[in-house]
Amino acid sequence: MQRRRRLPDGSWGPLEKVGSIPTTEDQVMSLGEQLAQQKMKNIQKDLLINNLGSQLTQVKLDVISIMKGGGE
C-alpha cells in the first residue's frame, strides 16, 4: 500500500510504501520454516518418549530381577 504525505508547504509529497503484503513466495517460505520447526519438535518429542520407554523397561527388569531373588 502506498500513501502521500502533505509537505509543510501544503503540497503532496512523493508516494511512500506503507506496510507490505507478503507475496505468495514469502508465505510459502514462512510456512516451510514453520513446518521444519514443528518436525524438529516432533523428532525431539519422539526421542524423549523412546528414551523414557527404555528407562521404564530397564526399571521393570530390575524389579523383576529383585523379586526373583536376583538382587543384592
PyMOL commands that set and color helices and strands:
alter all, ss='L'
color gray80, all
select helices_A, chain A and resi 24-67
alter helices_A, ss='H'
color red, helices_A
select strands_A, chain A and resi 2-6+12-17
alter strands_A, ss='S'
color yellow, strands_A
deselect
rebuild
show_as cartoon
